[in-house]
Amino acid sequence: MQHTTICVTGGTGFVGEEVILRLLESEYHVRALARNERSAKKLAFAKEKYHEQLEFIYGDATEPNDIIRALDGCTALIHLVGIRREEIKRTGLSYADIDLASALASTIALQKSGIKRILLLSAGAIGNSEYVRTKAKAEQAVIDAKLDWTIFRPAFIIGPGQQWPVLMGPFLWLMGLLPGKFGNTVKRSENITRERLAYDFIVALADDKYIGKILEVPELKKM
């Protein structure tokens, strides 16, 4: 299906800024759900350059009705919402309160809006932390909703302020050469740049062959 107007939740975050910029460069119209005007200012550079293509809707990504408003006129949702550790410490909120709750809200909003396509930013299924378990529940909620989903599972994302994974890159590459389950797990843990991940969202949005796919780092690097 050809998409022209895309709803983005979590678009003012670390990955979201790059995804929205890529969408605009690819001549999509974007309706971005932002918490408030202060949050939207993070994308002021994009609004200034692509003012008619980028529209802000203010609301809460954990509230289905706010997402429904943002989805008006759209044919797909790119869901990038996630809380950072520093926000958890500052606010007392949890991964379940934001990551899972927003995914559940998205499924409800899509079902009520009659829109099927969703591209979900998850995380590498590595280890058994609360974060990984919560992301797995969010993925399952999207899958159970019988939507046209694509799930992205990056591990370490490199971008401004997130350069420390670069130091691990050579080590992970070497460990990934080992055979068996261990080597495969390490490959799924490899770095990916924010720019490359955003590019992959655009590719998957434009090609229905990615519907029903869970894309981990090895697949993302081949797109």
C-alpha positions in Angstrom: 0.0 0.0 0.0 1.2 3.5 -0.8 1.3 5.8 2.2 1.3 9.6 2.1 0.4 10.8 5.6 2.0 9.1 8.5 1.3 9.4 12.2 4.4 9.3 14.5 4.3 8.8 18.3 7.5 9.4 20.2 8.8 11.6 17.4 10.5 14.0 19.7 12.8 11.3 21.1 16.3 10.2 20.2 15.2 8.0 17.3 12.1 9.8 16.5 13.8 13.0 15.5 15.7 11.2 12.8 12.8 9.1 11.7 10.6 12.2 11.2 13.4 14.0 9.3 13.8 11.0 7.0 10.0 10.9 6.4 9.9 14.6 5.5 12.9 14.2 3.2 11.0 11.4 1.5 8.1 13.7 1.0 5.7 12.2 3.4 3.2 14.3 5.4 3.8 13.8 9.1 1.3 14.2 12.0 3.4 14.0 15.1 1.9 13.4 18.5 3.8 15.5 21.0 3.1 16.1 24.7 3.1 19.9 24.5 4.6 22.8 22.6 7.8 22.6 24.6 8.3 19.0 23.5 7.5 19.9 19.9 10.3 22.6 19.9 12.8 19.7 19.7 11.7 19.5 16.1 11.7 23.2 15.4 14.5 22.8 12.8 12.3 20.3 10.8 9.2 22.5 11.2 11.0 25.5 9.8 12.3 23.6 6.8 9.2 21.4 6.1 6.5 23.6 7.7 3.6 22.4 5.6 4.6 18.7 5.7 4.9 18.5 9.5 1.9 18.9 11.8 1.9 18.6 15.6 -1.0 17.1 17.6 -0.7 17.6 21.3 -1.6 14.8 23.6 -0.6 11.8 25.6 0.7 8.7 23.8 -0.7 6.4 26.5 -4.3 7.7 25.8 -6.0 6.0 22.9 -8.3 9.0 22.2 -5.2 11.3 21.8 -3.7 8.9 19.3 -7.0 8.6 17.4 -6.9 12.4 17.0 -3.3 12.2 15.7 -4.2 9.4 13.3 -6.9 11.4 11.5 -6.1 11.3 7.7 -3.2 8.9 8.2 -2.7 5.4 6.7 0.1 4.2 9.1 1.5 4.7 12.6 5.2 4.7 13.4 5.3 4.1 17.2 8.6 5.1 18.8 7.6 5.8 22.4 9.9 4.7 25.2 11.0 6.1 28.5 14.6 6.5 29.4 16.2 5.5 32.7 16.8 9.1 33.8 13.1 9.8 33.2 12.2 6.8 35.4 14.4 8.2 38.2 13.0 11.7 37.8 9.3 10.8 37.4 8.8 7.5 39.2 7.2 6.1 36.1 8.1 2.6 34.8 8.6 0.9 31.5 5.2 -0.6 31.9 3.6 2.9 32.5 5.0 4.2 29.2 6.4 1.6 26.8 3.7 -1.0 27.4 0.9 1.4 28.1 1.6 3.4 24.9 1.7 0.2 22.8 -1.6 -0.9 24.1 -3.1 2.5 23.5 -1.8 2.4 20.0 -3.5 -0.9 19.2 -6.8 0.4 20.6 -6.5 3.6 18.6 -5.7 1.8 15.4 -8.5 -0.7 15.8 -11.0 2.1 16.4 -9.6 4.1 13.5 -9.7 1.2 11.1 -6.0 1.7 10.3 -3.9 -1.5 10.1 -0.3 -0.5 9.5 2.0 -0.1 12.5 5.8 0.0 12.7 6.9 -0.6 16.3 10.3 0.3 17.7 11.1 -2.4 20.3 14.5 -3.5 21.5 16.9 -6.4 21.1 15.5 -9.5 22.9 18.8 -10.0 24.8 18.8 -11.0 28.5 15.8 -10.9 30.9 15.7 -7.4 32.3 12.5 -5.6 33.1 13.1 -3.5 30.0 13.4 -6.5 27.7 10.4 -8.2 29.3 8.2 -5.1 28.9 9.2 -4.7 25.3 8.2 -8.3 24.7 4.8 -7.6 26.2 4.4 -4.5 24.0 5.3 -6.6 20.9 2.8 -9.3 21.8 0.1 -6.7 22.3 0.7 -5.4 18.7 0.8 -8.9 17.3 -2.4 -10.0 19.1 -4.2 -7.0 17.8 -4.1 -8.5 14.3 -2.6 -5.5 12.7 -0.2 -5.2 9.7 2.9 -4.9 11.9 6.6 -4.7 11.5 8.7 -4.8 14.7 12.2 -3.3 14.9 14.7 -4.8 17.5 17.8 -2.7 17.6 20.3 -3.3 20.5 22.8 -0.4 20.8 21.9 2.7 18.8 24.7 5.1 17.9 24.0 8.8 17.6 24.6 12.2 19.3 25.2 11.6 23.0 25.2 7.8 22.4 28.7 7.1 21.2 29.9 4.8 23.9 28.6 1.6 22.1 31.2 2.4 19.4 33.9 1.2 21.8 32.2 -2.2 22.0 31.8 -2.5 18.2 35.0 -4.4 17.4 34.6 -6.8 20.3 31.0 -7.6 19.4 32.1 -8.2 15.8 34.7 -10.7 16.8 32.4 -12.5 19.2 29.8 -12.6 16.5 32.1 -14.8 14.5 31.7 -17.6 17.0 29.4 -20.5 15.9 26.1 -21.4 17.6 23.6 -19.7 19.8 26.2 -17.5 21.5 27.5 -16.0 18.2 23.9 -15.4 17.0 23.1 -13.6 20.2 26.1 -11.4 19.9 25.2 -10.5 16.3 21.8 -9.4 17.5 23.6 -7.2 20.0 25.7 -5.3 17.4 25.6 -1.5 17.1 23.4 0.3 14.5 23.5 4.0 13.8 20.4 6.2 14.4 20.5 7.2 10.7 20.6 3.7 9.5 17.7 2.7 11.7 15.6 5.6 10.5 16.4 4.7 6.9 15.1 1.2 7.6 11.8 2.5 8.9 11.3 4.3 5.6 12.2 1.2 3.6 9.8 -1.0 5.6 7.0 1.6 5.4 7.2 1.6 1.6 7.4 -2.2 1.1 4.6 -4.6 2.2 7.0 -7.5 2.3 8.1 -6.4 5.7 4.6 -6.8 7.2 4.6 -9.5 9.8 8.4 -9.3 10.2 10.5 -8.9 13.3 13.7 -7.2 12.2 16.8 -7.6 14.4 20.2 -6.0 13.8 21.5 -8.5 11.1 18.3 -8.0 9.1 18.3 -4.2 9.6 21.8 -3.8 8.3 20.9 -5.6 5.1 17.8 -3.5 4.2 
